[in-house]
């Protein structure tokens, strides 16, 4: 597992893996807009703002399936509706999505400490890259592993191991941060330390996930991370942080 200093209560790592939806960004309204457009085309009622938050976290196919169940549709139609959903969603995936408080500043500080960063999400890669770009976060991340990068998605550990492979680091050099039990289960199966955020989208209390630590805000991550020296020749993060990134972060309180 990741090196843990008991006295200082810190984790010695070379990189941090971050979930996207519910951890770095609140994307519920954009996902709901695309889902409701698909449902409307089948003469089905819309999904409410609170209801959709309980449907997020297991990838787009599961989101569509849960949406159909919630409004009395046929969940078996979900696979056939996926292309339409992706077309609608990827056209403008960050119209109403925003960073959670402290995300931009924390990512910037981690980069300043020469900690490498990766996104490991169940969201498709195209949408993930576009969202990161639109919200001014793209330059922070060396690696992006999406829900369609591999045949497996979280809670399978394969996406986390793939991120480690692309970073050219051992899993013991990494920590996974996420809001869903699948993030924690994937980290455990990969032999990686995990930190769960208590906000975001989850289907049961984060205190039951079995994470190594819980944090209430993303910036509470900083005191927990002790960055180990990177191997010689490893890339160093020097992002240009846009004004848009700060504005997005400030919009969620």
N, C-alpha and C positions, 0 to 999 in steps of 0.2 A: 504494500500500500504506500501512498504518498508519505514522505517523511514528515513526522509531526513532532513539534517541540512542545513538551508539556508545560514547562515554566512560562513560556511566552504565549502559549495557546495559539500557535501559528502552524500553517502547513507549508513545508518547503516544496515548491513546485517550479517548473520551467514554463508551464502553459496552463491556461484556464479555458475549459470548454464551456460554452454557454448555450443553453436552449434559447429559442427566439421568442415565440408567442407566450406571453404570460411571465416571461423572465426579463427580457430586454425591452420588449414593446407590448403595448396594449393594442391588439389588432382586431378586437372583437367586432367593431362596427363595420370594418371593411369585409370581413368574412361573412357577417350577417347580411350585408347588402348583396353580395354575390349569391349566397344561399337563397335569399328571398326572391331574387330575380329568377332563379331556376324554379323555385316552387310556384311562383306566379305564372310562369309559362305552362304549368300543369294544372292551373286553376286550384291551387292549394293555398291555404292561408299562410301568412308570414310567421316567422319565428320571432319572439320577443327578445329585447336586449339582454335581459337577465338569463333567459333560457339558453341562449346561444353560448354563454360562458361555460355552461356545463357540458357543452358538446365539443369543445376545442381541446386539442392536445394529443390526439391519436392519429393525426393525418387527415387529409381532405376526404378520402373515401369514407372514413368513419364519421366525419362531420356531416356529410350529405346523408348518410344512412340514419344518423340520429335525428337530423332535421325532418326527414320523411316520417320517421316513427312518431315524432312529436306532433305532427299536424295530420296524422291519419293517412299518410301515403304508404306506398309499397317500398319497404327498404331494399328489396331485391333489385329495384331500379337504379340504385346508387351507382354501380359501375358504369352504366350507360349514360349517366348524367355528368360524370366526371369531366369529360372534354369541354362541355358547355360551361361548367363551373369555372374551370381553369381559364377558359377564354375570357370570361367576364371578370374574374378576379385579377388575372395578370395584366389586364388592360390598365388598371389603376389600383394597385394593391395597398397604397399607403395614403389614400385621400383623408382618412380619419384616424390613421394609426399614429401613435405617439410613443416616445421612449418613456419608461417609468422614471421617477425622480432618482437622480444620482447616477444613472446609467452612463451618460456621456462622460461625466467627470471621472467616474471610476475606471472606465475603459482607458481614458487618457492617462490616468495615473499609473495604471498597470503597464501600459506601453512605456511610460517614462522610466519605470523600473526595469525595463527590458524583459517583461513577461510577454510571451507570445499568446495569441488569442485565436480561438476557433469557434464557429457556430456549428452546433450539431442539432438539427431540427428534423421533425417529421414533415415539414412543409417542403414542397417541390423546390428544387434549386433555382429555377428561373425566377419564381416569385420571391424567393429569399434574397437573391442578389439584387433584384430591383428594389425591394423594400430597404435594404441596407444602404443602397445608393441614394434613394429618395430621402431617407432620414439622416443622411450624412454620417453613416456609421461604417461604410464599406472599407475605408482605409485602416480601420483598427484590426481587421481580421486577416490572418495568413491563410486560413483554411475554412472552407464551407462544405459541410456534409449534409445533404438534404434527404428527404424521404424517398427520393428516386435515384439517389447516388448508388445504392446497393439494393439487392432484392430484399434485404432485411431492414426493418425500422426499429427504433426504440419501442419496447424494452429489450430487444435483442442487443447484445453488447457490440455487434459488428460495426455499427456506425461510429462508436467511440473508438474502437480499435483502428478503424480506417482513418480517423482524425489523427490519432497517435502516429500512424504510419506516414501520413502526409507531412506531419510536423517533424518526422524523423526523431521521435522521442519515445521513451518507454512509458507504458501506462502508469508506472509509479511516479513519473514526473508531472502528472496531470491531476487536475481536480475538475469535476463536473458540477455545474451550477444549473439548477432547474426548478420549475414550479410543480412538476407532475411526478407522480409516483413512478412513471415509466423512466424518467431521467435517473432516478435513484436506483431502480432495479437494474438498469443498463450499466450504471457505474459499478455497482456491486458485482455484477457478473463479469465485468471487464477487469476487476481487481483494482478499481480506481476509487479514490476518496470522493465523497459527494457532499454538496451543500445544497439544501433546499430553501427556497424563498417562500415566505408564508403568504405572499400576495399571488396574484395571477389566476390561473384556471386549474382547479383541481377538483376531483370527485370525492375526496375524503380529506380529513385534516392532515396537513403536512407533518404534524408531530407523530403520525402513525407510519410515515414512509420508511423509517429506519435510516435516515440520512445521518452522516457524521456530525453535521451542524445544521442549525436553522438560523436564518437571518430574516429580519422584517423589512429591510430596505437593501437595495443592491449595493449601496455604498458601505454597508456594514461588512462587505467582503474584504475591503482593504486591510483592516487590522489583522485579518486571519491569514493573509498571504505573505510568505517570505520567499522572494524570488531567488532561486538558485542560479549560479552562473550557467550560461548556455554553453553548449559544446562549441569549440572553435569553428568559426565560419558560419554559424547559425544566423539566419536573418534576424534583424532587430526592427521592432515596430516604431516608425516615426510618422504617425498620421497627421494629416492636415485636418483639423477639426473645423467644420463649417459652422457658420452662424445658424444655419437651419437645424443642425444637430442640437445646439443649445436651446433653440426655440422650441423644438419638439419636446425636449426633456422638461422644460419649464411648464408645459401646458397641462401636465397631469399632476395633480396635487392630492 
